[in-house]
Amino acid sequence: ISQEENTLRELRIFLRDICAKLARNKQFFMFTKPVDIEEVPDYLEIIKEPMDLETVMSKIDKHCYICARDFLDDIDLIVRNALEYNPDKSAEDKHIRHRACSLRDKAYAFIKAEMDSDFEDTCRDIRDKR
Ligand SMILES: COC(=O)[C@H](Cc1ccco1)c1ccncc1
């Protein structure tokens, strides 16, 4: 099949590996599934676009991401939501904000360590001409 499809398949394999590593990390358990609206009834009044690692994994399989940047935009959304919903001086809010920042840093570090920048450039070219 087309060279472009080969590239995007390789991107999906790569993103699944990174997403799985993030989801395996016990530190990030609160980011692995959607926030439970029964537990947190006001969540959707404050957070307009919920995101979590399970949803990111299903988006990979639905070919939603054409480059690593698109994937990192959803990771950044998980982080932003956690910072916005948990803004207080309390120890538990500080804790989840710290974990959210750690999730972002780990995701960016995995991409940088394991992704060839030429490969990402190729993916960006595919995205930009679609
Ligand atoms: C991304 O997760 C969250 O924003 C929820 C918000 C939340 C508040 C009460 C229940 O859940 C969270 C979960 C675990 N520990 C802290 C906060």
The ligand as an SDF file (V2000), in Angstrom:
LIG
                    3D

 17 18  0  0  0  0  0  0  0  0999 V2000
   -7.6540   13.9990   36.1700 C   0  0  0  0  0  0  0  0  0  0  0  0
   -8.3240   13.6460   37.3640 O   0  0  0  0  0  0  0  0  0  0  0  0
   -8.9770   14.6880   37.9850 C   0  0  0  0  0  0  0  0  0  0  0  0
   -8.9070   15.8510   37.6660 O   0  0  0  0  0  0  0  0  0  0  0  0
   -9.8070   14.1760   39.1390 C   0  0  0  0  0  0  0  0  0  0  0  0
  -10.7210   15.2530   39.6720 C   0  0  0  0  0  0  0  0  0  0  0  0
  -11.3920   14.7070   40.8510 C   0  0  0  0  0  0  0  0  0  0  0  0
  -11.6540   15.3950   41.9810 C   0  0  0  0  0  0  0  0  0  0  0  0
  -12.3080   14.5400   42.8300 C   0  0  0  0  0  0  0  0  0  0  0  0
  -12.4100   13.3260   42.1660 C   0  0  0  0  0  0  0  0  0  0  0  0
  -11.8400   13.4350   40.9500 O   0  0  0  0  0  0  0  0  0  0  0  0
   -8.8420   13.7170   40.1950 C   0  0  0  0  0  0  0  0  0  0  0  0
   -8.5930   12.3430   40.3190 C   0  0  0  0  0  0  0  0  0  0  0  0
   -7.7030   11.9070   41.2780 C   0  0  0  0  0  0  0  0  0  0  0  0
   -7.0670   12.7800   42.1160 N   0  0  0  0  0  0  0  0  0  0  0  0
   -7.2900   14.1120   41.9640 C   0  0  0  0  0  0  0  0  0  0  0  0
   -8.1860   14.6220   41.0300 C   0  0  0  0  0  0  0  0  0  0  0  0
  1  2  1  0
  2  3  1  0
  3  4  2  0
  3  5  1  0
  5  6  1  0
  5 12  1  0
  6  7  1  0
  7  8  2  0
  7 11  1  0
  8  9  1  0
  9 10  2  0
 10 11  1  0
 12 13  1  0
 12 17  2  0
 13 14  2  0
 14 15  1  0
 15 16  2  0
 16 17  1  0
M  END
$$$$
